[in-house]
Amino acid sequence: MKATHSIGAFEAKTKLSELLERVQRGESFTITKHDRPVASLTSYSADSREKRKHSADRILEERGHYKLGGLDGKALREEGRK
Protein backbone atom coordinates (compact mmCIF):
# COMPACT_ATOMS: atom_id res chain seq x y z
CA MET A 1 0.00 0.00 0.00
CA LYS A 2 1.23 3.49 -0.78
CA ALA A 3 1.92 6.15 1.83
CA THR A 4 -0.88 8.19 3.37
CA HIS A 5 -0.89 11.82 2.32
CA SER A 6 -2.18 14.73 4.39
CA ILE A 7 -4.49 17.27 2.76
CA GLY A 8 -6.49 20.22 4.06
CA ALA A 9 -10.29 20.06 4.07
CA PHE A 10 -10.68 22.98 1.65
CA GLU A 11 -8.23 21.47 -0.84
CA ALA A 12 -9.87 18.05 -0.47
CA LYS A 13 -13.24 19.62 -1.26
CA THR A 14 -11.98 21.35 -4.37
CA LYS A 15 -10.05 18.30 -5.64
CA LEU A 16 -12.41 15.51 -4.58
CA SER A 17 -12.72 13.94 -8.05
CA GLU A 18 -8.94 13.81 -8.45
CA LEU A 19 -8.51 12.40 -4.93
CA LEU A 20 -11.08 9.68 -5.58
CA GLU A 21 -9.20 8.59 -8.69
CA ARG A 22 -5.97 8.45 -6.73
CA VAL A 23 -7.67 6.45 -3.97
CA GLN A 24 -8.86 3.94 -6.55
CA ARG A 25 -5.20 3.49 -7.53
CA GLY A 26 -4.29 2.65 -3.91
CA GLU A 27 -3.39 5.96 -2.30
CA SER A 28 -4.97 7.14 0.92
CA PHE A 29 -5.36 10.56 2.49
CA THR A 30 -5.76 12.07 5.93
CA ILE A 31 -8.00 15.11 5.70
CA THR A 32 -7.10 17.85 8.16
CA LYS A 33 -8.82 20.94 9.46
CA HIS A 34 -6.58 23.56 11.05
CA ASP A 35 -3.71 21.03 10.90
CA ARG A 36 -5.68 18.45 12.93
CA PRO A 37 -6.68 15.11 11.38
CA VAL A 38 -10.46 14.81 11.04
CA ALA A 39 -11.06 12.07 8.45
CA SER A 40 -9.47 9.39 6.33
CA LEU A 41 -10.05 8.89 2.64
CA THR A 42 -9.24 5.31 1.71
CA SER A 43 -10.49 2.77 -0.78
CA TYR A 44 -13.59 0.80 0.09
CA SER A 45 -13.02 -2.79 1.01
CA ALA A 46 -15.77 -5.36 1.48
CA ASP A 47 -13.34 -7.25 3.70
CA SER A 48 -13.16 -4.35 6.17
CA ARG A 49 -16.97 -4.21 6.27
CA GLU A 50 -17.06 -7.90 7.16
CA LYS A 51 -14.40 -7.36 9.85
CA ARG A 52 -16.46 -4.56 11.41
CA LYS A 53 -19.59 -6.71 11.39
CA HIS A 54 -17.70 -9.62 12.94
CA SER A 55 -16.25 -7.32 15.62
CA ALA A 56 -19.68 -5.88 16.45
CA ASP A 57 -21.13 -9.39 16.67
CA ARG A 58 -18.35 -10.46 19.06
CA ILE A 59 -18.94 -7.42 21.29
CA LEU A 60 -22.67 -8.16 21.48
CA GLU A 61 -21.94 -11.81 22.23
CA GLU A 62 -19.36 -11.06 24.92
CA ARG A 63 -21.38 -8.45 26.78
CA GLY A 64 -23.58 -11.16 28.24
CA HIS A 65 -20.60 -12.68 30.06
CA TYR A 66 -19.97 -9.67 32.27
CA LYS A 67 -22.03 -8.93 35.35
CA LEU A 68 -22.19 -5.75 37.43
CA GLY A 69 -22.56 -7.60 40.73
CA GLY A 70 -25.92 -6.07 41.58
CA LEU A 71 -24.96 -2.55 40.54
CA ASP A 72 -27.32 -0.56 38.37
CA GLY A 73 -25.80 0.13 34.94
CA LYS A 74 -27.80 3.31 34.39
CA ALA A 75 -26.78 4.69 37.78
CA LEU A 76 -23.13 3.95 37.02
CA ARG A 77 -23.39 5.71 33.67
CA GLU A 78 -24.98 8.78 35.24
CA GLU A 79 -22.34 8.84 37.98
CA GLY A 80 -19.62 8.80 35.30
CA ARG A 81 -21.19 11.81 33.60
CA LYS A 82 -20.85 14.00 36.71
TIGUMAR-36543 format. One record per residue: residue in three letters; x, y, z of N, C-alpha, C in turn. Coordinates in Angstrom, 1 decimal. Layout:
% residues N
  aa   n.xx   n.yy   n.zz  ca.xx  ca.yy  ca.zz   c.xx   c.yy   c.zz
 ALA      X      Y      Z      X      Y      Z      X      Y      Z
...
% end
This chain:
% residues 82
  aa   n.xx   n.yy   n.zz  ca.xx  ca.yy  ca.zz   c.xx   c.yy   c.zz
 MET    0.8   -1.2    0.0    0.0    0.0    0.0    0.9    1.2    0.0
 LYS    0.5    2.3   -0.7    1.2    3.5   -0.8    1.1    4.3    0.5
 ALA    1.9    5.3    0.6    1.9    6.1    1.8    0.6    7.0    1.9
 THR    0.3    7.3    3.1   -0.9    8.2    3.4   -0.4    9.6    3.3
 HIS   -1.2   10.4    2.5   -0.9   11.8    2.3   -1.8   12.6    3.2
 SER   -1.4   13.8    3.6   -2.2   14.7    4.4   -2.7   15.8    3.5
 ILE   -3.9   16.2    3.6   -4.5   17.3    2.8   -5.5   18.1    3.6
 GLY   -5.5   19.4    3.4   -6.5   20.2    4.1   -7.9   20.0    3.6
 ALA   -8.9   20.3    4.4  -10.3   20.1    4.1  -10.7   20.9    2.9
 PHE  -10.3   22.1    2.8  -10.7   23.0    1.6  -10.1   22.4    0.3
 GLU   -8.8   22.0    0.4   -8.2   21.5   -0.8   -8.9   20.1   -1.2
 ALA   -9.2   19.3   -0.2   -9.9   18.1   -0.5  -11.2   18.3   -1.1
 LYS  -11.9   19.3   -0.7  -13.2   19.6   -1.3  -13.1   20.0   -2.7
 THR  -12.1   20.8   -3.0  -12.0   21.3   -4.4  -11.4   20.3   -5.3
 LYS  -10.7   19.3   -4.8  -10.1   18.3   -5.6  -10.6   16.9   -5.4
 LEU  -11.9   16.8   -5.0  -12.4   15.5   -4.6  -12.4   14.5   -5.7
 SER  -12.7   14.9   -6.9  -12.7   13.9   -8.0  -11.3   13.4   -8.3
 GLU  -10.3   14.3   -8.3   -8.9   13.8   -8.4   -8.5   12.9   -7.3
 LEU   -8.9   13.2   -6.1   -8.5   12.4   -4.9   -9.2   11.0   -5.0
 LEU  -10.4   11.0   -5.4  -11.1    9.7   -5.6  -10.4    8.8   -6.6
 GLU   -9.9    9.4   -7.7   -9.2    8.6   -8.7   -7.9    8.0   -8.1
 ARG   -7.2    8.9   -7.3   -6.0    8.5   -6.7   -6.2    7.4   -5.7
 VAL   -7.3    7.5   -5.0   -7.7    6.5   -4.0   -7.9    5.1   -4.7
 GLN   -8.6    5.2   -5.8   -8.9    3.9   -6.6   -7.6    3.3   -7.0
 ARG   -6.5    4.0   -7.1   -5.2    3.5   -7.5   -4.4    3.0   -6.3
 GLY   -5.0    3.2   -5.1   -4.3    2.6   -3.9   -3.8    3.7   -2.9
 GLU   -3.9    4.9   -3.2   -3.4    6.0   -2.3   -4.4    6.2   -1.2
 SER   -4.0    6.8   -0.1   -5.0    7.1    0.9   -4.6    8.5    1.5
 PHE   -5.6    9.2    2.0   -5.4   10.6    2.5   -5.9   10.8    3.9
 THR   -5.2   11.6    4.7   -5.8   12.1    5.9   -6.2   13.5    5.7
 ILE   -7.5   13.8    5.9   -8.0   15.1    5.7   -7.9   15.9    7.0
 THR   -7.3   17.1    7.0   -7.1   17.9    8.2   -7.9   19.1    8.1
 LYS   -8.2   19.7    9.3   -8.8   20.9    9.5   -8.0   21.7   10.5
 HIS   -7.5   22.8   10.2   -6.6   23.6   11.1   -5.4   22.7   11.6
 ASP   -4.9   21.9   10.6   -3.7   21.0   10.9   -4.0   19.9   11.9
 ARG   -5.3   19.6   12.1   -5.7   18.4   12.9   -6.4   17.4   12.1
 PRO   -6.0   16.2   12.2   -6.7   15.1   11.4   -8.2   15.0   11.8
 VAL   -9.0   14.9   10.8  -10.5   14.8   11.0  -11.1   13.6   10.3
 ALA  -10.5   13.2    9.2  -11.1   12.1    8.4  -10.0   11.4    7.6
 SER  -10.3   10.2    7.2   -9.5    9.4    6.3  -10.2    9.1    5.0
 LEU   -9.5    9.2    3.9  -10.1    8.9    2.6   -9.3    7.7    2.1
 THR   -9.9    6.5    2.1   -9.2    5.3    1.7  -10.2    4.5    0.8
 SER   -9.6    3.6    0.1  -10.5    2.8   -0.8  -11.4    1.9    0.0
 TYR  -12.6    1.7   -0.5  -13.6    0.8    0.1  -13.2   -0.6    0.0
 SER  -13.4   -1.4    1.0  -13.0   -2.8    1.0  -14.2   -3.6    1.7
 ALA  -14.7   -4.5    0.9  -15.8   -5.4    1.5  -15.2   -6.2    2.6
 ASP  -13.9   -6.5    2.6  -13.3   -7.2    3.7  -13.4   -6.5    5.0
 SER  -13.1   -5.1    4.9  -13.2   -4.4    6.2  -14.6   -4.2    6.7
 ARG  -15.6   -4.2    5.8  -17.0   -4.2    6.3  -17.3   -5.5    7.0
 GLU  -16.8   -6.6    6.5  -17.1   -7.9    7.2  -16.3   -7.9    8.5
 LYS  -15.1   -7.4    8.6  -14.4   -7.4    9.8  -15.2   -6.5   10.9
 ARG  -15.7   -5.4   10.5  -16.5   -4.6   11.4  -17.7   -5.3   11.9
 LYS  -18.4   -6.0   11.0  -19.6   -6.7   11.4  -19.2   -7.8   12.4
 HIS  -18.1   -8.5   12.1  -17.7   -9.6   12.9  -17.3   -9.1   14.3
 SER  -16.6   -7.9   14.3  -16.2   -7.3   15.6  -17.5   -6.9   16.4
 ALA  -18.4   -6.3   15.8  -19.7   -5.9   16.5  -20.4   -7.1   17.0
 ASP  -20.5   -8.2   16.2  -21.1   -9.4   16.7  -20.4  -10.0   17.9
 ARG  -19.1   -9.9   17.9  -18.4  -10.5   19.1  -18.6   -9.6   20.3
 ILE  -18.7   -8.3   20.1  -18.9   -7.4   21.3  -20.3   -7.7   21.9
 LEU  -21.3   -7.9   21.0  -22.7   -8.2   21.5  -22.7   -9.5   22.2
 GLU  -22.0  -10.5   21.6  -21.9  -11.8   22.2  -21.3  -11.8   23.6
 GLU  -20.1  -11.1   23.7  -19.4  -11.1   24.9  -20.0  -10.3   26.0
 ARG  -20.8   -9.3   25.7  -21.4   -8.5   26.8  -22.2   -9.2   27.8
 GLY  -22.8  -10.3   27.3  -23.6  -11.2   28.2  -22.8  -11.9   29.3
 HIS  -21.5  -12.0   29.1  -20.6  -12.7   30.1  -20.2  -11.8   31.2
 TYR  -20.4  -10.6   31.2  -20.0   -9.7   32.3  -21.1   -9.2   33.1
 LYS  -21.0   -9.3   34.4  -22.0   -8.9   35.3  -21.6   -7.7   36.2
 LEU  -22.5   -6.9   36.6  -22.2   -5.8   37.4  -22.3   -6.0   38.9
 GLY  -22.5   -7.3   39.3  -22.6   -7.6   40.7  -23.6   -6.9   41.5
 GLY  -24.8   -6.7   40.9  -25.9   -6.1   41.6  -26.0   -4.6   41.4
 LEU  -25.0   -4.0   40.8  -25.0   -2.5   40.5  -25.9   -2.2   39.4
 ASP  -26.4   -1.0   39.4  -27.3   -0.6   38.4  -26.5    0.1   37.3
 GLY  -26.6   -0.4   36.1  -25.8    0.1   34.9  -26.1    1.6   34.6
 LYS  -27.4    1.9   34.7  -27.8    3.3   34.4  -27.3    4.3   35.4
 ALA  -27.3    3.9   36.7  -26.8    4.7   37.8  -25.3    4.9   37.6
 LEU  -24.6    3.8   37.2  -23.1    3.9   37.0  -22.8    4.9   35.9
 ARG  -23.6    4.8   34.8  -23.4    5.7   33.7  -23.6    7.2   34.1
 GLU  -24.7    7.4   34.8  -25.0    8.8   35.2  -23.9    9.3   36.2
 GLU  -23.4    8.4   37.1  -22.3    8.8   38.0  -21.1    9.2   37.2
 GLY  -20.8    8.5   36.1  -19.6    8.8   35.3  -19.8   10.1   34.5
 ARG  -21.0   10.6   34.3  -21.2   11.8   33.6  -21.0   13.0   34.5
 LYS  -20.9   12.9   35.8  -20.8   14.0   36.7  -19.5   14.6   36.7
% end
